[in-house]
Amino acid sequence: MKTPEPDNLAPCDPLALAHTRPEWSAILSVSRGQKRAAIGLALLIGGGLALAPLATGRLLVLGCTLFYLAATLYKLMLIRAAAHPRAAFQFSAAALAAAEPRDWPVFSILVPMYKEPETIPQMVAGLQAMDYPADRLDVQLLLEADDTATLEAARAESLPPFIRITEIPPSFPRTKPKACNIGLARARGRYLVIYDAEDRPEPDQLKKAVLSFEQSPANVVCIQSCLNYYNPRFNLLTRWFAAEYSAWFDLCLPGLAAMRTVIPLGGTSNHFKTQVLQELLGWDAYNVTEDCDLGVRLARAGYETRMVRTTTWEEACCDPHFWIRQRTRWQKGYIQTFMVHTREPLKLLRELGPVNFLHFMLLIGGSIFSSLINPFFWALALIWFIFRPSGIESLFPGWVFAMSAFCLFVGNFVFVYINLLGCFRRRYDTLMWANLLTPVYWAMMSFSGWRAFLQFFSNPFHWEKTQHGLSTQ
């Protein structure tokens, strides 16, 4: 079978969002107004600590304690909402069979790859195994023009007619969303999905996405699939990672979908209406967690996202060094997303509405804030239990101490319990014990959070690529 030639259609602007709507792009890290607000807040806190250290310290502790309390109650609310029947679409084999015979719409698949020649055979085999008419598939391998090894591997592979190679010209920034924007401009399908090179989507996922769109209101433009890992038992890190993903994609995101609110999308297996995505100018090439940002932009534009019960299996990062790099990128992207969408907070409030605005603040801002402040409160708790200094005791008067103790014991239990519940739903019985050591995982997340915070100012667009193929299972 002849290998398709590279797609050399008319050039497009992969940076269109940054060029035409810079206010929506992370090309500007911090706005002038945000700089002024940050300086003002720093001066206020610094002045308070200089003039009234005890009162200021108590106020800071109170604010953080109220945040922890709100975050705990919020997670419980999400888990409760996840039990609602409308939390996610679910289609049985009988329901899929009943939909046949029919004319399925053209579905575009983007597969961005960089320095991954060894994954080409597995990826092609997975795409050929999809339970979707081959003549209705439009697959693009998005390959960097200077990535000689991957290009040669793709050209050497006997690619089916529905797979074509789209070369990405070398340019700054070197990010996945920039490549996806080029693929989006050349997509031919009514719907579009992104898969990473190592992904193993369930074969009937595209059909379930189509049926989900057809059963949704017109303003639903994204269907997010669940993500999980095919190597969860490789080591302790992959056990933690799989538990986290089980809780996030099987419980938290369905809970958000049930409440019809902002959903920070996963990096893969999010199915879009192609035309709407093109109208929104695709992804922000300067945001290193472009999926989260796009989820917020969809909500601000009045669109909605739904979940569907189908899984794409990925490879959990099993090496702490590469995991730190991957999590740093994710958290840096959350910081970028938060800064972009809070440049005009009153406008954000009007577009999202008060309830969804609070969802955004807790989901995006809260995840950043918690990873940054956690080490300080862990240190305070440790010092208190060991040395009992009076200075720390004075920061937690009466009812503040009661709330803090509640968050320390009940709150942490809630977060561990949610992971356990996620494992239970996935029948990951052998992963349960690893959740008892989850605080170590949280410490790694805080380390990555501070690394992301510093990198946001020093190197905001740097894409720390995840190394795959380190484990097999």
Secondary structure, DSSP 4 states (H G I P E B T S, - for coil): -PPPPB-------TTHHHHH-GGGSTTSSS-HHHHHHHHHHHHHHHHHHHH-HHHHHHHHHHHHHHHHHHHHHHHHHHHHHHTSGGGSB---HHHHHHT-S--PPPEEEEEEESS-GGGHHHHHHHHHT-SS-GGGEEEEEEEETT-HHHHHHHHHS---TTEEEEEE---SS--HHHHHHHHHHT--SSEEEE--TT-EE-TTHHHHHHHHHHTS-TTEEEEEEEEEES-TTSSHHHHHHHHHHHHIIIIIHHHHHHTT------SS-EEEEHHHHHHTTS--TT-TTHHHHHHHHHHHTT-EEEEEEEEEEEPPP--HHHHHHHHHHHHHHHHHHHHHHTSSHHHHHHHH-HHHHHHHIIIIIHHHHHHHHHHHHHHHHHHHHHH--HHHHHTS-HHHHHHHHHIIIIIHHHHHHHHHHHHHHTT-GGGGGGGGGHHHHHHHHHHHHHHHHHHHHH-TT---PPP--S---
